[in-house]
Amino acid sequence: MKIESDKWYPIEQCAAALEVTEDAVARYFRAKKGSRRLSGEKRGPRQKWHAKGRELIDFRKRLNYND
């Protein structure tokens, strides 16, 4: 999956990009600190988690994904 740095991705697409479940991504968003912390914000009328593309790219690098 190609990740654009300026685009916002919903939790479903974050899970696909990171190759994990949506529950795992939700835990990454709620993590207090450390390498398993994924920065994001709740957006939209239903207040669902979203992450910026550049944050997903940095997160993948921290977890040593093979790109």
VENQUI-V291818 format. One record per helix or strand. SS is the DSSP state (A for helix, B for strand). FROM is the first residue (numbers start at 1). LEN is the number of residues. If there is no record, write none. Layout:
ss: {SS & SS}
from: {FROM & FROM}
len: {LEN & LEN}
This chain:
ss: {B & A & A & B & B & A}
from: {8 & 11 & 22 & 41 & 48 & 53}
len: {3 & 8 & 9 & 3 & 5 & 10}
